[in-house]
Every structure is written in structure tokens, then in C-alpha cells.
Amino acid sequence: MRLDTTLYFITDSTGFEKDEFLKRVRSALEGGVTIIQLREKNRTTREYIELAEAVHSITKEFNVPLIIDDRIDVMLASGAEGVHVGAEDMPVATARKLIGKDKILGATAKTVEAATKAYNDGADYLGVGAIYPTTTKVKTVLTSTETLDAITKAVPIPANAIGGLNASNLGVLKGINIAGVCAVSAIMKADSPKDAAIELKQAFEDIRRNS
């Protein structure tokens, strides 16, 4: 399954019943998201696996990779295509050793040094941010666009911008050679995740074309 991080959708099931959550995942895929990360901080292992299996059955229909946030056990149990580790999660090198060479491994990087180490330790792509303050419960530290630009020049793997991004505020990314954008609330909380994904993807491609 091809790694395309153009529109990287990170889920947040908070406040949604399972059926509505899965409906929104499908809608986002219909809108053209190219990769999905399932992020569940407050579920039991069993609940996380069950939800991952349900989401994976949908992502496979669209031939889109499913990435599990943090939990290699959930990735393995659900058959997902990869795992993403944050700065305070398992070290990238350890994660690569555990998942093998064929699974996708993403990592969070907020500095050039961290990005270079993640690449050297086996990461396939990077999430860099937060560019803007976010409304998610995840602890965020803002990353400057200058640092983002430096990271894209320091490593040969895809680097994605993350943090408070939506279709109306991508202008700050113009001229920076990022592979794509990550979104949580802009898609998850939209009236129509499909329409929001279409709009965000178009906005990013417009910036990339004009950079």
C-alpha cells in the first residue's frame, strides 16, 4: 500500500457514538484523505483493538493505510499498516525493531535534531508541529514555520505540518516543501467530513502548486 501523506487525517472519537464515528471516517475517506491515524488515548486495549479493526475494514475499501497512534500491540492485533510514535512514546529505533521493515513507521519531530534522529532510526515520515494552537486534548508545543522548513531540508522522508490547520490558514506553509498536512478537528468536527477533506486537500494542493 503506497505511502501518501498529502492529507493525513487523525481521528478523535470523543463525543461520538461508534456508528457516527465510523460514518465520519468513511465520509473523510470519500473526501480524499490519503492516510488515517487512529488516536485513542482513553480506551482499554480491547476497545482500542475492536475500534481499529472496524476502522481498518473501511480504510481497506479505499486502499488507504491505517496508522495506529503509539500502540504497536494494537497495530499488530488489528493488522493495521503502521504505527506513529510521539516524542514521549517508544523510541523510533525500538519501534522499528519491533514492527519490522515492512510496516509504516511515523514519528513526531519538533526540531531538526529530532527529525534527523528519527530518520536515521527508521522513520518513514514525520509529523511536525504544532503550527497553530490546537483544540485537541493532546499537549502541544508550537513549532515555527522556519523550523518546519529546516526539517524538510534536513531529511529525505516526507514531513507533514500538523496543529490547528484548516483550509483557511494554510498560507503560512507556502514555499515550504512539506509532503502534506495533518488535520484532526478540521475534518472530524465538520458538518461534512467529506466536504472538509475535499476543501482542505484542494487548499493544500493550491499552495503546493504556487510555491
C-alpha positions as CSV (number, residue, x, y, z in Angstrom):
1,M,0.0,0.0,0.0
2,R,1.5,3.3,-1.1
3,L,2.5,5.9,1.5
4,D,0.9,9.2,0.5
5,T,0.7,11.7,3.3
6,T,-0.9,14.5,1.3
7,L,-4.0,14.6,3.5
8,Y,-3.3,12.9,6.8
9,F,-6.4,12.6,8.9
10,I,-6.0,12.0,12.7
11,T,-9.2,10.8,14.3
12,D,-10.8,11.8,17.6
13,S,-13.8,9.8,18.7
14,T,-14.5,12.0,21.7
15,G,-18.3,12.7,21.9
16,F,-19.2,10.3,19.0
17,E,-21.1,7.0,19.3
18,K,-19.2,4.3,17.4
19,D,-21.6,4.2,14.4
20,E,-21.4,8.0,14.0
21,F,-17.6,7.9,14.4
22,L,-17.2,5.2,11.7
23,K,-19.6,7.1,9.4
24,R,-17.4,10.2,9.7
25,V,-14.3,8.1,9.0
26,R,-15.9,6.8,5.8
27,S,-17.0,10.3,4.9
28,A,-13.5,11.6,5.2
29,L,-12.2,8.8,3.0
30,E,-14.8,9.7,0.4
31,G,-13.4,13.2,0.5
32,G,-9.9,12.0,-0.4
33,V,-7.9,11.6,2.8
34,T,-4.8,9.7,1.9
35,I,-3.8,8.2,5.2
36,I,-5.6,7.8,8.6
37,Q,-4.2,7.7,12.1
38,L,-6.4,6.2,14.8
39,R,-5.7,8.0,18.0
40,E,-7.4,6.8,21.2
41,K,-5.9,7.8,24.5
42,N,-8.7,6.7,26.8
43,R,-9.8,3.3,25.6
44,T,-8.9,-0.1,27.1
45,T,-6.7,-2.3,24.9
46,R,-9.6,-4.5,23.9
47,E,-11.7,-1.5,23.0
48,Y,-8.9,0.1,21.0
49,I,-8.3,-3.2,19.0
50,E,-12.0,-3.6,18.3
51,L,-12.3,0.0,17.0
52,A,-9.1,-0.4,15.0
53,E,-10.5,-3.5,13.3
54,A,-13.7,-1.7,12.5
55,V,-11.8,1.3,11.0
56,H,-9.4,-0.9,9.2
57,S,-12.3,-2.7,7.4
58,I,-13.3,0.7,6.0
59,T,-9.8,2.0,5.1
60,K,-9.0,-1.2,3.2
61,E,-12.0,-0.4,0.9
62,F,-10.3,2.8,-0.1
63,N,-6.8,1.3,-0.2
64,V,-5.7,3.9,2.4
65,P,-3.1,2.9,5.1
66,L,-4.3,2.8,8.7
67,I,-1.8,4.1,11.2
68,I,-2.2,3.4,15.0
69,D,-1.1,6.1,17.4
70,D,1.5,4.9,19.8
71,R,0.3,1.3,20.3
72,I,2.3,-1.4,18.5
73,D,0.2,-4.2,20.1
74,V,-3.0,-2.7,18.7
75,M,-1.3,-2.3,15.3
76,L,-0.3,-5.9,15.2
77,A,-3.6,-7.2,16.6
78,S,-5.7,-5.2,14.1
79,G,-3.5,-5.8,11.0
80,A,-3.1,-2.0,10.5
81,E,-0.4,-0.8,8.1
82,G,1.7,1.1,10.6
83,V,2.2,2.9,13.9
84,H,3.1,6.5,14.8
85,V,5.2,7.3,17.8
86,G,5.3,10.7,19.6
87,A,8.3,12.4,21.2
88,E,7.4,10.9,24.5
89,D,6.4,7.4,23.2
90,M,8.6,4.4,22.4
91,P,11.9,5.4,20.7
92,V,11.8,5.2,16.9
93,A,14.6,2.6,16.7
94,T,12.9,0.3,19.2
95,A,9.6,0.6,17.4
96,R,11.2,-0.2,14.0
97,K,12.9,-3.3,15.6
98,L,9.5,-4.5,16.9
99,I,7.4,-3.9,13.8
100,G,9.9,-5.0,11.2
101,K,10.9,-3.3,8.0
102,D,7.6,-3.7,6.1
103,K,5.3,-1.7,8.3
104,I,4.9,2.1,8.1
105,L,6.6,4.0,11.0
106,G,5.8,7.6,11.6
107,A,7.4,9.9,14.2
108,T,6.8,13.3,15.7
109,A,9.6,15.8,15.4
110,K,9.8,19.4,16.6
111,T,13.4,20.1,15.9
112,V,15.9,19.4,13.1
113,E,17.9,17.2,15.5
114,A,14.9,15.2,16.4
115,A,13.9,14.8,12.8
116,T,17.4,13.7,11.7
117,K,17.5,11.1,14.5
118,A,14.0,9.8,13.7
119,Y,15.0,9.4,10.1
120,N,18.3,7.7,11.0
121,D,16.4,5.4,13.4
122,G,14.0,4.2,10.7
123,A,11.0,6.6,10.5
124,D,9.2,6.6,7.1
125,Y,7.6,10.0,7.6
126,L,7.4,12.9,10.1
127,G,4.7,14.9,11.7
128,V,6.0,18.4,12.6
129,G,4.1,20.9,14.8
130,A,2.0,22.2,16.2
131,I,2.0,25.1,13.7
132,Y,-1.1,26.6,15.4
133,P,-2.6,26.0,18.8
134,T,-5.0,23.1,18.7
135,T,-8.3,22.2,20.2
136,T,-7.4,18.6,20.8
137,K,-6.6,17.2,24.3
138,V,-3.0,16.4,23.2
139,K,-0.3,18.5,24.8
140,T,1.1,20.9,22.2
141,V,4.2,22.9,21.7
142,L,4.2,25.4,18.9
143,T,6.8,24.9,16.1
144,S,7.8,27.8,13.9
145,T,7.5,27.6,10.1
146,E,11.2,28.3,9.9
147,T,11.9,25.0,11.9
148,L,9.4,23.2,9.6
149,D,11.2,24.4,6.6
150,A,14.6,23.4,8.0
151,I,13.3,19.9,8.8
152,T,12.1,19.4,5.2
153,K,15.6,20.3,4.0
154,A,17.3,18.1,6.6
155,V,15.7,14.8,5.9
156,P,14.6,13.0,2.7
157,I,11.4,11.4,4.1
158,P,8.0,13.1,3.9
159,A,7.4,15.8,6.5
160,N,3.8,16.9,7.3
161,A,2.7,20.0,9.1
162,I,0.3,19.4,12.0
163,G,-1.6,21.6,14.5
164,G,-4.7,23.7,14.1
165,L,-4.6,23.6,10.3
166,N,-7.7,24.2,8.2
167,A,-8.4,25.2,4.6
168,S,-8.3,28.9,5.5
169,N,-4.9,29.1,7.3
170,L,-2.5,27.2,5.1
171,G,-0.9,30.3,3.7
172,V,1.9,30.2,6.3
173,L,3.1,27.0,4.7
174,K,3.6,28.5,1.2
175,G,7.1,27.9,-0.1
176,I,7.9,25.1,2.4
177,N,8.4,21.7,0.8
178,I,6.1,19.7,3.0
179,A,4.6,16.4,1.8
180,G,1.2,17.2,3.2
181,V,-1.0,18.5,6.1
182,C,-2.4,16.7,9.1
183,A,-5.9,17.5,10.4
184,V,-8.0,16.5,13.3
185,S,-10.8,18.9,14.2
186,A,-11.0,20.5,10.7
187,I,-12.3,17.2,9.4
188,M,-13.5,15.3,12.5
189,K,-15.8,18.1,13.7
190,A,-17.0,19.4,10.3
191,D,-20.7,19.1,9.4
192,S,-19.5,17.1,6.4
193,P,-16.1,15.4,6.8
194,K,-16.1,14.6,3.1
195,D,-16.6,18.3,2.1
196,A,-14.0,19.4,4.7
197,A,-11.5,16.9,3.3
198,I,-12.1,18.0,-0.2
199,E,-11.6,21.6,0.7
200,L,-8.5,21.1,2.8
201,K,-6.9,18.9,0.1
202,Q,-7.6,21.5,-2.6
203,A,-6.2,24.3,-0.4
204,F,-3.0,22.4,0.2
205,E,-2.6,21.5,-3.5
206,D,-3.2,25.1,-4.4
207,I,-0.4,26.2,-2.1
208,R,2.0,23.4,-3.3
209,R,1.3,24.4,-6.9
210,N,2.0,28.0,-6.3
211,S,5.1,27.6,-4.1
